[in-house]
Every structure is written in structure tokens, then in C-alpha cells.
Amino acid sequence: MTDKKTAKVAVITGVSSGLGKAAAVKFMRHGVKVVGISRSKPDFEPDLWIEADITKPEDREKALKQTMKKFGRTDVLINNAGKGSYSTWEELSEQDLRDIFELNFFALSAMTKIFLPLLKESKGTVMNVSSIAGDLYVPCMGAYCATKSAVTTFSNTIRPEVKRYGIKVIDVAPGRINTGFSSRSLGNRQPPHTPGGGSPDAFAAALFQAWRKSCRSLIYPGWNRIAVPMLKFFPGFYDRLSIRIWKLDK
């Protein structure tokens, strides 16, 4: 047993690429020990890498046991693992719907529950990566939007439930970020090109600061705080825009 109680410990799911990788690198640069969990081996070295499929109960249990054995604590759990879906509801298979909920929501809530004892001891933080799409519906991404809306609701309801233990819960809602997310998504549609995506490194910096400041939520990029309410205020315009860019009128 090594490195026990010598530094803060962050457990990050989906660490092999994208936002999970960027977050892991950022936290490690600031002296936080990182337990990275993913199915594929990352191309960098977390302080502890655990090969695991978090949709499987036995793998979640393995992640908890190995974290306890190596560090004996968890100060922040970043539930980042997830995948997208680009299909209309008519096109979407029932299996794809169940698969995306299994990873994006059920595994996330189960990871939170299994790590609660360690988070109670450290008075730690849970950071659940939802999405702007959980607040602003996106046609042809209905299944993904539904899972992320569920994640936000989970964060907002568990927050007061665990406050008495000193645990903080942060709902993290990223917008479009250049990670190659679309290429790993389910479904038979190609998303329309939208310029102006944020960078994973900038997101990771914002994520780290949100943890340090014990924020209630993080919206990134920040301009979504204005853009999303504006689009929701003009639903007819937003529907027409969505029909055009997703080519749903053909």
C-alpha cells in the first residue's frame, strides 16, 4: 500500500480520451493523485489506471477496492464516462436507447453510490458531467439529451441529500468541445458542422477551478449561459433552425 493519505485523490471515469484525459492531466499537474478508469489504456500514465467497464457491477466494485488499496481515500469523483447518439426517435433502436442510459446514467449513479463511503470520510466532491443538451433539447440527439437531463436531475436531487456529510455535488454542463466525441457516438446520422467548439484543456482548467471553488454548477463554454436561455425563449425559431440544420424537411 503506497501514497496513502499523502495527497488529494481524484477518481475519473472515461479517462482514456477526450474530457476525461484532459481533466486527469490537469488535476495531476496540480499535485492531485488521479485514479483513471476506462476500458482502453490511456496514452499517459495516471497515478493508478484501472481497466474497467463501469456498466458492470463487478468492475465498479473492483475500481473501489483498488482505489482503497492504493490510496485509502477519494476526495473527488468525476463521473465523466459517456457516449452520444445521433438518431431520430424513429430510427433509434431499443437496444441503443438502453445502452446509452446504462452508461450515461445508471453507471454514473451507481459509481456515485459505491464511492459515497469514501466521499463521506473526506467530505469530498462529486462532479457529474451532464451536458448543455440536458437543458436545451437537440433533435436527432433525443436519447443523449434524455440521459443528460437525468444526470442533471440526479445531481440536483442528491446534493441536498448528502450535504449533511459535507459532500459537495457539482453539475458540469459542457457544450460543444473538440474531442472527437461524434466519431464515437451511436446512431446513423452525422451531426451538422458547428464552429466555435471549446478546447479540452480549457474545459479541464474550468473544471479544476469549479472543484477548488466548490461551485454548484459549471457551464462551459461560458457563453452558453446566454445562448441557451435565448434559444429556449424563442422555441419556434429554434425548432425551424433545428429542422434546417438537421435536414429534417427532406
N, C-alpha and C positions, 0 to 999 in steps of 0.2 A: 504494500500500500504506500503510495507516494503522493506528494503535493497536497496532502490533506490539510484543509483549513489554512492554506498559505495565501490564497487569493480568492477574489470573486470568481464564480463559476457560471458560465452561460451554456445552457443546453439548446442547440439549434437544430431543427429538423430541416430536411431538404438542403443539406449543406454542400452538395457536390457541384452546384452551379447556381447561376442567377443571383437572386437577392440573398439566399442563404449563404452562399460563398462570400459575397461582399460583406455581409454582416459579420461573419466569422472572422474575416481578415481584419475588419475594423476593430472589433472587440479585442482581438489578440494584440493588436498594436497598442492598445491602451492597458495592457497587462492583465486582461481578463482571461482566465483559462476557459477554453472552448471545448465542449463535447459536441462533436459533429455527428449527426445521424443522417444516413442516406443509404439507398440501395446500391448506388455506384460509388466507387472510391474517388474522392476528390483529388484534384491535381495539386493540392497543397496539403500541409500537414497540420490538422488541428491538434490540440494537446491530447485529445483522445478521439479516435474515429470509431464509430460503431456501425457495422453493416447491419441494417435493419429495414424491414418493411413495416412501417408503423400502423398499417391497417390490420396487422396480425397481433393479437393479444400477447402471444409468447415473445414476440420481438419487442413490444413495448416493455414487458417485464425484464427482458434482457438489457434493454437500454437503462432502465432504472438501476438494476443490480450492478452493472458495470460502472455507472456514474458514482454510485455509493462506494464501490470498492476502490476506485481511483481517487476520488476527491472527498467523499463523505458529505457533500453538500451540493445544493443548487441555489444560486442567487437570482437567476433569471432564466425563464423558459421561453424561447422564441419559437412559437408554432408557425413555421413558415412553409412547410411542405404542402404542395397543392398542384393542381393541374387545371387547364382550361377546357372549354368545349365550344366549338363553333358549329352549331346546327340550329335549324328551326325546331320548335317542339314537334312538328310533324315528322321531321327527319330523324329526330333523336331516338335511339333505341333505349328500351327499358334498362338493359344491362349497362349502357354508358351512363345513364342517369344514376343508377345505383353505385357504380364505380366512383363517380366524381363526388357523390355525397359521402361515400365511405372514406375517401382520403381527405377531402377538404373540410368535412365537418365532424363525422363520427370519430375518426382517428385523432383529430385535434382536441376534441372534448375529452377523449379517453386519455390522451397524453397529459392533459392538464390535471385530471383527477388522480392519475397514478403518481404524479410528482408533487401533489399537494402536501404530503407529509414533510418533504424536504423544504418546500417553499414556506411552510409554517415555521420551521426551525430558523430559517434565515430571514424571515419577514421579507420575502423576495417579491419578484415581479413576474407576471405573465404577460407576454406580448403576443397577441393573436393577429396574424396577418390576414386581414379581410381584403377589401378592395373598394375603390370608388364605385365599381359595378355592383356592390352590395347596396348602395344607396341610390344610384341612378341606373335604372334598367337599361339594358342594351339588347335590342333584338338580335337574334341568332346567337345569343350567349345566355339564354334564359336559365339553363341548368347551372351554369357557373354563377350567375347573379344570385340565384336562389341559395346556393351554398354559402356565398359570401355574406348575404343578408343574414343567414342563420348564424354565421360566425360573429357578426356584429351584435346580434341579439344575445348570443351566448356570453360575449364579453360584458355587455351592459347589465345582464342579469346576475352573473356570478360575481361581479365587482362588489356590490353591497353585501353579498353572502360571505365573502372571505375577508372583508375589511377588518373584522374583529381580530383576525390573526395577524394583521399588519401586512397582508399581501396586497400589492397593487396590481391592477389589471389595465393594460393599455390596448385599445383597439387601433390597429395600424391599417390605414386605408391608402395603399398606393394606387396611383393612376398608371398611365402607360409609362413603362420603363424599358429601356433597350436591353433585354436579356435573352432574346430568342424564345420567349415564352410560347409564342404562337406555334412554333415548329414542333413543340412537344404536346400540343393540345389534342383532345379528341374532336371528332366531327369531320364533316366532309366539305366545309366551307373555308374559304380563305378570308381572313379579316381585311377590311379596306385599309389602305395605307393612310396613316395619320401622322403628320410631322410633329416634332417637338417632344419626343419622349425624354424622360429624365435619365440620368445615369445611375447604375447600381451603386457606385461609390458614393455619390451624393446622397442617395437614399440611405445607405448604411450610416453615413455621418449623421443624418437627421434621426435615424433610429437610435443611435447611441445617445444622442442628446436628449431624446424623449425619455429614455431609460434613466439617464442621470437626473433629469428634472422631475421624474415621476409624473409625467403628463397623463392626462386621462385618455387622450387620443392623439393620433398623428395622421395628418392628411398630407400626402406627398405626390406630385409637386404641389406647393402651397397655393398656386393659382386655382386649383380645383375647389378651394373654399368659396370662390366667387362663381366659377363657371358652372358647377353642379347646381346650386340653387337657381341660377338664371335659367338653365335649361329646364329645370323642373317647374319653373314659373310659367313657361311657355310650352306646355305639353304638345299642343297641336303642331307647333313649329318643329319641336324635337322629333315627333313621330314622322313628319314629312321628310325631315333631314335623314332620319334613320332609314326610311324606305328607299330613299335615293342612293345613299352611300352603300347600302347592303344589296341594292338592285332587287328589291322585293316587289317591284312593279312589273317585272318581266316574267 
